[in-house]
């Protein structure tokens, strides 16, 4: 054995090795822990399932039940004080740089494990090796890196150990709920960080995931790419995986003139797309109205954030934000109408006690009022709404 270990590489070779090893870990997190275990979006053959469990034991020491339970609680309590890692309640710096500490603190919560940790592996290996001796794998990985690559192996090991805490616990849980673009108006602050999900296995498309949490595919638009989905499709072709659910595709029937039961079902299925499309349709109208208000003086700062205020559930706004919104709505009939129509539209699929026939009638009535509002953007959106199929 040479001084440099069993494997002697040029400097760029070690960089590639580090990237390859961390990428396998990312694939394990997104495919096994996230899509397979936490959300049951796909079934995995025992071969990749056991491989990912073993690999994550070597590179992270994370316990499957703990990870799945904490992530499920994040979805159930998203953006509330009970959310284990929301930058909205804990601050972006806290989640970005101390995400691993937040994970460890929540993993000690017995109630979280009991309520959200069901259905995860509970065999002999899980109980006696992966869970009971979770740190042994990290130690074994250290020895392997040192033997294979020599002293530089310590650096490779350090990169492996830091990759998940920084990129998964920090970037996805922090930046993914703080900065980026939104395809869907989901009931939280989730964002797509970038449209090509490679570095973090497709998890960059976080808003898409929160809109359709049980989808095995995180990409949604034609220009988005989810490398984790590519791996899943390859495994499916090899008989090593079975996709159970993907996000439905929005379809329109431009010949439809009336709201019917199929329209209602499509709108409920695509409710986050409906709200996002509503926002895009009325954006120019709201901007023009805000500009008109600005020329007539009055409140100024809240106008710049009206777009965010109008697309947020009033219950999630702070008292000062609600006051700002109410002040604007009182000054503009157009803004008040747009805001009211949005809230009424969103309430249609929240009325669980109403019959399907009643909901269809309410939706048809909403369209009639939108078209009679005198606001061209609302009328245009109503005609689009009728065409959901």
N, C-alpha and C positions, 0 to 999 in steps of 0.2 A: 504493500500500500504506500502510495506516495504521500508527501506531506499535505497535499491538497485533498486527500481523501480518495475513496475508491473511484470517484468520477472526477476527471480533470477537464475543466471547460474554460474557454475564454470568458472575459468578463460579461459579454452580452449573453453568453450561454446561461450563466447563473441568473441573469435577469429574466430570461425566458422561462427557466425552471421555476423561479419564484412566482411568476405570473400564471404559469400552468397549474401549479399546485394550489394557489389561491382560487383559481377559477373552478377547479374541481370542488373546492369547499363551497363556493358560491352556488354551484349547480346543486350540491347537496341540500343547501338551505332552501333555495327557491323551489326545487322539484320535490324533494322528500319532505322537509319540515313544513314548508308553506302550503304548496298546492295539494300535496298528497295527504299529509297528516292533519294540518289545521283545518283545511277547507274541504277535504274529500272530493276535490275536483277531478281526480284521476285515481285509478288503481295501479299499483306497481307490482311487478313480478317479484317473488322473493329474492332473486339474484340482485337487481339494482337496489331493492329495499334494504337488504342486509349490507350491501356494499356501502351505501350512503350512511347508514347507522355507524358502521365501523369507521369510515373515513372522518365523519364529524366527531366521533370520540377521539380520534387521533389529533384533530386540528382545532377543535373548539372546546371539548369537554362539556358541551351542552347536552342536557337530558331532553329527550324527545317530548315527554309529557309536560315538562316545564315550558319549553318553547311554544308548543301548541296551545297550552292553557293561557299563557300570557298574551299570545297573539289573538286568540278568540276573545279574551276580555277586552283587548284594545278595540276590536270591532263592536262589541256589545256596549261599551262605555265610551265610545270615541269622543274626544274633545271635552270630556267632563272631568271633574277632579278625580274620578275613579280610574280614568285612563292611565295605564301604567307608564306611558311615555309620550304624552301629548305636549308639543311645544306651545300650544295655546294656553295650557294651564301651568306648565312647569318652566316655560321659557326656552327659547331656541338654544341658548348656550348650554343649558343644563342637559338637554337631550342630545345635542351634538357631541359634547365632550365627556359626558358622564352616562351615556346610554347603557353601557355594560353594567354600571353600578345600579341603575334603575332596574335592569333585568334581574340582577342578583337579589335585590331587595324584594321584588315581586315574587320571585321563585320561592321565597321563604314564607309566603302567604298561603297557609294551608287551605283557606276557604277558596282561593283562586284555583288551586290544584284540584280540589274536590269538585268544584262546580264546572270548570272548563277543561279539565284534563282527561275526559272520558275518551275511550276508544283508541288510545295510543298503545304501543307495544308493551306487553307485560309478561314476556317470557323469561326464561332463566337468565339469558344473556343480559337482558335489560335490567333485571333486578340485582344481579350479582356482579355484573361487570360495568356496563355503560352507566348505570345510575349510582351504584354503591362505590365504584372506583372511577369516577368521572375524570379525575386528574391524572390517572395512570396513562391514559392515551396521549396526553400532552407531553408527558415525560418520555414516552416511547418515541414520539415524533422528534423530540429534541435529539435523542441518541441517534436515530436514523439519519437525520440531516447532518449531524456531526460526522458520522462514519462515512456517509456517501460523499460529502462535499468539503470536509475539513473545517477549518475555522470559519470560512465564509458561510458554512451551513448554519452557524448560529444566527447570522443576519437573515438568512432565508427563513429560519424558524421564527424569528421575531416578526418578520413580515406576515407570515402565516397567522401568528397569534393575534396580530393587530388588525388584520383585514376585516373580520366580521364585526368586532366592536366599533371600528371606525365607519365602515361603509354600510353595514346592515343596521346596527343599533343606532349609529349616529346619523348618517346621511339619509337613509330611507325613513326612519322614524322622525327625524328632525326636519331636514330640508324637504322631504316628501310631504310634509304637512305645513310648509311655510312658503316655499318659492317654486315657481314653475307655471305651467299652463294647465287648463282644465278642459277636457272634452265633455264632462258631465257635471251637472249641478247636484252632486251628491250632498247628503246631509252632514257634511264635515268640511274640513279645510284641506283635504288631500289634493296633491298636485302631481302632474307628470313632470319629472325633473328634466328629462330630455326625451326625444322621440325614438331614439335607438337604444334599446336596453341590452348592452353587451357587458360592460364592466361589472354590473351587479346582477347579471343573469336575467334581465328583463324587469327586475323590481323597480327600475327607474320609472316605469309606467304606473305610478301609484294611484293616481286618480281613476284610471281605468279599472284598477283592481277594486277600489272601494265602491265603484258603481256596480260591478258585477263580481262580488267576492268569491263566488263558487266557480268562476270560469277558470279553466286550465290554461287559457290563452290570455296574456295580459295586453297584447297589442290589440288595437281596435280600428284605427284609421289606416288607410292604404300606405301611408308614408311611415308608419311605425313598425319597429322590428323588435321582437322578443326572442332572444337567443335561447332562453329556457324552453319556449314553445317549440323551437327547432329541435332541441334534444328530445323533447317528449314525443314529437312526431316520428323521429328516428327510432326511438325505443318502441313506439307503437307498431311501426312497420316490422320490427324484429320480434314482435310478440312479447315484449317486456313491459308494456304499459297499455292501459285502456282508458281513454279519455271518457269521462262521464258527463261533463257539461262544459260548454263554452258560451261566451256572451252572445245573445241573439243579435242578428243583423237587422238593422232598421230598413224597412221596406215601405214604399209608398204606392198607393193605387190612385193615380191622378184623375181617374174617372169617378171616384166617389164624391157625392155631393151631400150626403147626409151621414150623421153619426149613427152607428149601430153597435151591436154587442162586440163585433170583431174590432171596431175602432177603439172601444173602451179597453178591451184586453190588450191591444197593441200599445196603447198609451200607458197603461199600468206597467207593462213589461219594460217599456222604454221611458219611464217617467223622468229619469235623470237626463236623458237625451232631449226630452220634451222641454224641460226647464232651461237647458243650455241653449236650445234652438230659440226659445222665447227670448232669452237674454240677448242673443245676437240680432234677432229681428227688431227689437225695440231700442237697441243701443243708440242708433243715429237719432231717433226721435228724442230720447232722453238727453242726449248731448246737446241737441238744438234748444231744448227747453231750458237746460241748465245755463246755456250761453245767454238766453233771453233774460233769465233771472239775474245773471251776473251784470248785465248792462243796466239793470234797474236797481242795482245796489242790494243791500241786505246781507244776509249770512253768506259767508264765502268759503270757509274751510271745509264744511261738510259737503259742499257741492262736488268737490274733487273725489270724494269717496262714496258718492251716491250709488254708483254701480255696484259696489260691494254691499252697501246697506240694503238695497232693494232685493238682492239675491240671497240674503241671509234670513233664516227664520227669526222673526222678532224675538222669540224666546231666548235665542242665543246672543242677542245684542246686549251690550252693557246699558245701564240707565242713561249715560250721556249720549250714547249712539242712538238710542230710541228717541231721545229728545231732539237730536239733530234731524233724524228722519221725519219725525212729526212736524218739525218746523218747516222743512222743505215741502212736505205734502200739503201743508196748510196754505202754502204760497202758490201752488201750481195745481190746477185741475188736471192737467195732462199727466203729471207725475203721480198724482194721487190715483187716477184711473188705472194707469199702468201697474202701480204697486198693488192695488186692490184686486185687479184681474189676475195677477200672478199668484197672490195668496189664495184666491178662490180656486184657481186651477189646481194648485198643489193640494188643496184640501179635498178634492174629489176622490183621489185614491186613498185618502186617510179615513174616509167615512166607512168604516168596516160594518156598521149596523145597517146601512142602506142596501136595498136589493139591487141587482144588476140593472133592472129596468129603471129604477130611480136614478141610478148613476148615469145611465145613458141619457135620460131626460135632462139631468143637471148639466151634463156635458154639452148637449145640444143647445140648452138655454145659454150656456156660457158663450158658445160660438155666436149665437144671435146677438147677444149684448156686445161682444167684441166687434162685430161687423157694423153695429149701429152706434158705436162709440164716437165716430167721427175721427178716429185716429187711424191713419192708413196702415201703420205698422201692425196694430192689433187686428185689423181686418185681414191683412195678408197672412198673419200667423194663423188666424182661425181657419182660413182655407187650407193651409198646410196641415193643420191639426186633423181636419176631416179626412185627410188622405193617408193617415197612418194605417198600415195593414199588417 
